[in-house]
Amino acid sequence: MRSNAGKALGREIKDYFFITLGLMLYTFGFTVFLLPYEIVTGGIAGVGAIVFYATKFPVQWTFFIINAALIVAALKILGWRFLAKTIYATFALTVMLDIAQKVVEMPDGTFYKLMGEGNDFMSLVIGCMLTGTALAIVFLNNGSTGGTDIIAAVVNKYHNISLGMGLIMVDLCIISSSLLIESFGTFPERCTMVVFGLCTMFIECNMLDFVMNWQRQSVQFMIFSKKHQEIANAIAKETEHTMTILDGHGWYSGDPIKVICLMAKKRESVEIFRVIKSIDPNAFVSQSSVQGVFGEGFDPIKVKVKAQKLEKEMKKQQENA
């Protein structure tokens, strides 16, 4: 019991550590590379930036006010565990944005441009790569920066729509709103701002999906060994994975052989190979990438099943039993 509680506490501490790291990276990318060049982005931070460019109302307070309303609205759907970290992230990011803006602010009230004048697009690319990576780090550790992340998480919970795609749909509306604000300049200037905003959305969301898919990538192992039972026991103990033992038949030797079929995360590959080699260095192992693995221990199946069809299938199973 104590061991399980200790592991749970360790996971929570790890989550909060990496969420904080992701928030720091997001703050750096946003305030150093995007805000000084008045680049419009998506998300609630983007809404805050638009309000700031138009009225000089602090970004962090717009971010905080909208997030507070969204958190209350999403509490029932996402639950306390997810939103506890979102509340933490909202407060932490509000403070970080406030501090970071004071650091990059010049005596005349403008922000220091790290990339120099005229390098708006290069600053956009670097900034969005940083913010997209930061969002992925936060999501992978069961957190959220709030705002449109909450909306995307709600959509992702019930539908097989990636977080990046969910953010794109919401961010399109936010970025397009720049066209309606006359204080941003002439219509061509506002069009340029929207084009830059679409670029930020594309780079940030693709970076988010790239990092998350890289971490979630799954592989399939086919392990041929006379010591299959020892290998299976060791892998189960080290990784807590279950396996399927298949019956094989050697074409050349004609001897029967057992084959271990195992699905695992790609990041676990080194550990699994280490286990195999330590027991049977001569084992024949095939590793292949798979498009997706769904079910217990992996990603949930996010498709809707009609109630009548589900009831019919359950009734059929009961009759067969």
HUFEN-V953330 format. One record per backbone hydrogen bond with DSSP energy under -1.0 kcal/mol. CO is the residue of the C=O (numbers start at 1). NH is the residue of the N-H. Records with the same first field share a line. If there is no record, write none. Layout:
# HUFEN-V953330
CO = NH ; NH
This chain:
# HUFEN-V953330
1 = 5
2 = 6
3 = 7
4 = 8
5 = 9
6 = 10
7 = 11
8 = 12
9 = 13
10 = 14
11 = 15
12 = 16
13 = 17
14 = 18
15 = 19
16 = 20
17 = 21
18 = 22
19 = 23
20 = 24
21 = 25
22 = 26
23 = 27
24 = 28
25 = 29
26 = 30
27 = 31
28 = 32
29 = 33
30 = 35
34 = 39
35 = 38
42 = 46
43 = 47
44 = 48
45 = 49
46 = 50
47 = 51
48 = 52
49 = 53
50 = 54
51 = 55
52 = 56
58 = 62
59 = 63
60 = 64
61 = 65
62 = 66
63 = 67
64 = 68
65 = 69
66 = 70
67 = 71
68 = 72
69 = 73
70 = 74
74 = 78
75 = 79
79 = 83
80 = 84
82 = 86
83 = 87
84 = 88
85 = 89
86 = 90
87 = 91
88 = 92
89 = 93
90 = 94
91 = 95
92 = 96
93 = 97
94 = 98
95 = 99
96 = 100
97 = 101
98 = 102
99 = 103
100 = 104
104 = 112
106 = 109
110 = 106
113 = 116
116 = 119
119 = 123
120 = 124
121 = 125
122 = 126
123 = 127
124 = 128
125 = 129
126 = 130
127 = 131
128 = 132
129 = 133
130 = 134
131 = 135
132 = 136
133 = 137
134 = 138
135 = 139
136 = 140
138 = 143
139 = 142
146 = 149
147 = 150 ; 151
148 = 152
149 = 153
150 = 154
151 = 155
152 = 156
153 = 157
155 = 159
159 = 161
162 = 166
163 = 167
164 = 168
165 = 169
166 = 170
167 = 171
168 = 172
170 = 174
171 = 175
172 = 176
175 = 178
176 = 179
177 = 180
178 = 181
181 = 184
182 = 185
186 = 190
187 = 191
188 = 192
189 = 193
190 = 194
191 = 195
192 = 196
193 = 197
194 = 198
195 = 199
196 = 200
197 = 201
198 = 202
199 = 203
200 = 204
201 = 205
202 = 206
203 = 207
204 = 208
205 = 209
206 = 210
207 = 211
208 = 212
209 = 213
210 = 214
211 = 215
212 = 216
217 = 266
218 = 290
219 = 264
220 = 288
221 = 262
222 = 286
223 = 260
224 = 284
227 = 231
228 = 232
229 = 233
230 = 234
231 = 235
232 = 236
233 = 237
234 = 238
235 = 239
236 = 240
244 = 261
246 = 259
248 = 257
250 = 254
255 = 250
257 = 248
259 = 246
260 = 223
261 = 244
262 = 221
264 = 219
265 = 268
266 = 269
268 = 272
269 = 273
270 = 274
271 = 275
272 = 276
273 = 277
274 = 278
275 = 279
276 = 280
280 = 283
284 = 224
286 = 222
288 = 220
293 = 299
295 = 298
299 = 295
306 = 310
307 = 311
308 = 312
309 = 313
310 = 314
311 = 315
312 = 316
313 = 317
314 = 318
315 = 319
316 = 320
317 = 321
